[in-house]
Amino acid sequence: MSRELDPVIHQTTRLRLMAVICHLEEGDSIDFTALKKELALTDGNLGAQLTKLEEAKYLKIKKGFVGRRPRTQVQATPRGRAAFAGHCEALRQIIDESS
Amino acid sequence: MELTPLDAREALSAADDAIRSVKRAIDRQTSRIVLMWGAVYVLAPLSMHIWPLWGVIPQQLLLLGAIAFSIYDAHQNSLISGPSSWRLGGLWWLTFGFGWIWFLILDPASFRNPEAHGVVISRQMWAYGVSLAMFVYVVMGLWIGRLYVATGLAVTFFTVVGLLWLGEWYWLWCAITGGGTLLGAGFWLRRQARV
């Protein structure tokens, strides 16, 4: 059965974000600042891409405070995990079909 | 949406690179903590080997380690947090259970030395504290990485071997093997973070 590429995840930055977030254990979340630093993104770019993924219900964004410092954490939803797995499967199928 | 096999390969490779980058950041962060406790684990038993009656030295070193850890922890953003409270709850109960049984076996409180200068740290007490801390490494290692499981088991093994068979060389043995294992694990994590 051939899988479809996911148009939301297809864009490179969103693909990288989903890879990192879906790699976490279920229920775990990753810090916004860490994502920004490790994926070398700007606040604006990261915020915009996360919003798109959140609108697709692939992510949950949780805002809170640690002491006085604001803290944003990002967590994959089951729907997001399934979409990412499907997208990767579709990419692998494209590679397999060529060989 | 049309993709060539090369595009697909590049996309998967970009995803893997992103995962590796975050893993490296986590290794970098935890290596500092493991290295710091490794240094404490070398210095504290070494001081007991040199000055066996001055338990106050390792006590202060452990306190210093705990303060340094708290300050570091408060000033860094932990990259990943797991609200999966069942794990933390489970860890707490497992550690409590292990601590209880281990306490009955080792009986660390039975040691008394009237010549000691204020603070008494017996071999059993050290073995008890270390194996309890290493138990946490082992259990947490089950979800954060096998290196922690191996480190926890190795340090506990060395500590128990020293306690049972090495007599007065116990402290030096602990400094070399236990401290060495922790420092080795810290440096290995650091190296991983650079690869």
Chai-1 contact restraints between the chains, C-beta under 6 A:
chainA,res_idxA,chainB,res_idxB,connection_type,confidence,min_distance_angstrom,max_distance_angstrom,comment,restraint_id
A,L5,B,M1,contact,1.0,0.0,6.0,A-B,restraint_1
A,T12,B,A14,contact,1.0,0.0,6.0,A-B,restraint_2
A,L15,B,A11,contact,1.0,0.0,6.0,A-B,restraint_3
A,L15,B,A15,contact,1.0,0.0,6.0,A-B,restraint_4
A,R16,B,A14,contact,1.0,0.0,6.0,A-B,restraint_5
A,R16,B,A18,contact,1.0,0.0,6.0,A-B,restraint_6
A,A19,B,A15,contact,1.0,0.0,6.0,A-B,restraint_7
A,A19,B,A18,contact,1.0,0.0,6.0,A-B,restraint_8
A,A19,B,I19,contact,1.0,0.0,6.0,A-B,restraint_9
A,V20,B,A18,contact,1.0,0.0,6.0,A-B,restraint_10
A,V20,B,I19,contact,1.0,0.0,6.0,A-B,restraint_11
A,V20,B,V22,contact,1.0,0.0,6.0,A-B,restraint_12
A,H23,B,I19,contact,1.0,0.0,6.0,A-B,restraint_13
A,G27,B,P83,contact,1.0,0.0,6.0,A-B,restraint_14
A,G27,B,S84,contact,1.0,0.0,6.0,A-B,restraint_15
A,D28,B,I80,contact,1.0,0.0,6.0,A-B,restraint_16
A,D28,B,G82,contact,1.0,0.0,6.0,A-B,restraint_17
A,S29,B,S81,contact,1.0,0.0,6.0,A-B,restraint_18
A,I30,B,I80,contact,1.0,0.0,6.0,A-B,restraint_19
A,D31,B,N77,contact,1.0,0.0,6.0,A-B,restraint_20
A,D31,B,L79,contact,1.0,0.0,6.0,A-B,restraint_21
A,T33,B,N77,contact,1.0,0.0,6.0,A-B,restraint_22
A,A34,B,L79,contact,1.0,0.0,6.0,A-B,restraint_23
A,E38,B,S21,contact,1.0,0.0,6.0,A-B,restraint_24
A,E38,B,V22,contact,1.0,0.0,6.0,A-B,restraint_25
A,E38,B,A25,contact,1.0,0.0,6.0,A-B,restraint_26
A,L39,B,A18,contact,1.0,0.0,6.0,A-B,restraint_27
A,L91,B,A8,contact,1.0,0.0,6.0,A-B,restraint_28
A,L91,B,A11,contact,1.0,0.0,6.0,A-B,restraint_29
A,L91,B,L12,contact,1.0,0.0,6.0,A-B,restraint_30
A,I94,B,L3,contact,1.0,0.0,6.0,A-B,restraint_31
A,I94,B,P5,contact,1.0,0.0,6.0,A-B,restraint_32
A,I94,B,A8,contact,1.0,0.0,6.0,A-B,restraint_33
A,I95,B,P5,contact,1.0,0.0,6.0,A-B,restraint_34
A,I95,B,A8,contact,1.0,0.0,6.0,A-B,restraint_35
A,I95,B,R9,contact,1.0,0.0,6.0,A-B,restraint_36
A,S98,B,P5,contact,1.0,0.0,6.0,A-B,restraint_37
